[in-house]
């Protein structure tokens, strides 16, 4: 939990520093005076408020879209886990096996299939 808080604080500081640098370079014309001129103050206020509003908008959109992205990724990972894909061919083949048969693993090892209520099973095997 502490790592998440630290990462969030770093992200905040990064955004703050980028906004400060951008608004300063756009709005401050002269460093001859200790105080900012009224035009510079107005420019910095507008610049900072624009960046804050954009950041809020982006975060609200992110919060709406992120659950959809996560659920899509979970579905994709589940589909990939259900398929036994071989790296050499990238294909799979479903075969029906009956209890007490053996299948051969990619390493050539015989794998016995135990009987489960006398039913046949479908197993994905590399092609």
Secondary structure, DSSP 8 states (H G I E B T S, - for coil): -HHHHHHHHHHHHHHHHHHHHHHHHHH----SSSS--HHHHHHHHHHHHHHHHHHHHHHHHHHHHHHHHHHHHHHHHHHHHHS---TTT--EEEEEE-TT-EEE-TTS-EEE---STT--EEEEEE-
